[in-house]
Amino acid sequence: MNRRAKLKDIAEALNVSITTVSRALNNKTDINPTTKQSILAMAKELNYKPNNLALSLRKSSTLNVVGVIVPHVKHYFFSTLLEGIMNSAHEMNYFVLLGESLHSTDREKKVLDDFSEHGVSGVLIAPCKHSDFNKNVLPIIHRRTPVVVMDRMYDNYNGNFVNTNDFKGAFEAVSHLVQSGYKRIAHIASSDSWSIGHERIKGYKEGLRQHGMPIDENYLSICNFNNKEEGAEEGYRACHKLFSLKEPPDAIFSVTDDIAIGVYQYAQENNISIPNDLGVVGFSNSEISKYLNPPLSTLEQNGKKMGEMAFDFFFRALNANGQIFQKSFKPELIIRGSSVLPK
């Protein structure tokens, strides 16, 4: 069965904007008559039928729509981010259109195009790892639709955003491990070259410098993963590599809690005691972190608060006349049994 024709299909066929197509189909007067007739003819040729749900949402005086896209809905941090957005949207009588990029920039662009076609009032986006700002996000900004970027930051981006101070979180994790008595601290990092990956690496290295400890690149293991299962597998492999060194680490700062799960698995299989032989600190304070044995020390990212503020920034940006809203949350170090040596 052929897919349903969209405004975008008509626009691309005639090399006009989606806005122009929409205005023609809605019988607006401020459009060239020849262009209007071409659009109506193409709509008939493609058997275009309006999306009644989208139309009703646009016309409603009591219900507005905001588009939200995240890499993974099931990911703990993004689920808490969505909780905050949903709560705030409900309070302000907004309907949320939700999309999932699965770390595919093409899929992300399609979802964003769909948001535009449905006439959303704004977009809240947690970019995927390889998101193309100019291709995916800039067209939305050019249409003067408020955009709030969440979590991962684009290079040189100076628009509305909410994120985590990843540098500060990594620095505090390393400082805690040093103060706990660990001497050889490794970092299992993300290959993500964006703000999350490189900021946590920078914070890790600065933590070592500030405490007068050498930076050994052998203790920096880079992993590539897109979901919880891949994270645990990569953590396991990285730990195996680190413990193959002549002088293995006595502590690991893990870029995520999912990576730390793999560290726990390797330690258990190789009779490495946590925290006696190996201290571990994760990042995100996922649900499972407090149920590991011993419970995992980690950094709380305040996903719910971040989501609430992201929606608040979008709402304020609707009538802000170009004012920019930005907030970087300081993660909270939660100390549990995985990183405290017994006295």
ZIPE-V672503 format. One line per field, one symbol per residue. phi: phi as a letter, one per 30 degrees, with the letter a starting at -180 (. if undefined). burial: b if it has 24 or more other C-alpha atoms within 12 Angstrom, else e. A space follows every 10 residues. Layout:
# ZIPE-V672503
phi: ???
burial: ???
This chain:
# ZIPE-V672503
phi: .ddddbeddd dddchbdddd dddddciddd beeddddddd ddddddhdbd dddddddddd dcbcbbcbbb dbdddedddd ddeddddddd dcicccccbb dhhcdddedd ddddedddid dabcbcdddc ecdddcceed dddicebbdb idcddhdbcd abacddeddd edddeddddd jdcbccbccc deddeddddd dddddddddd cicdccddcc cccbabaddd ddddddddde dddcdebddc abccdbdddd dddedddddc hcdccdcbdb bcakhdeded cdbdeddacd cheddddddd dddedddebc hidccbacdd dcdccbddbb ddd
burial: eeeeebbbbb beeeebebbb bbbbbeeeee eeeebbebbb ebbeeeebee eeebeebeee eeebbbbbbb bbbebbbbbb bbbbbbbbbe eeebbbbbbb bbbbbebbbe bbbbbbbbbb bbbbbbbbbb bbbeebbbeb beeebbbbbb bbbbeeeebb bbbbbbbbbb bbbbbbbbeb bbbbbbbbbb bbbbbbbbbb bbbbbbbbee eeeeeeebbb bbbbbbbbee bbbbbbbbbb bbbeeeebbb bbbbbbbbbb bbbbbbbeee ebbbbebbbb bbbbbbebbb ebebbbbbbb bbbbbbbbbb bbbbbbbbee eeebbbbbbb bbbbbbbbbb bee
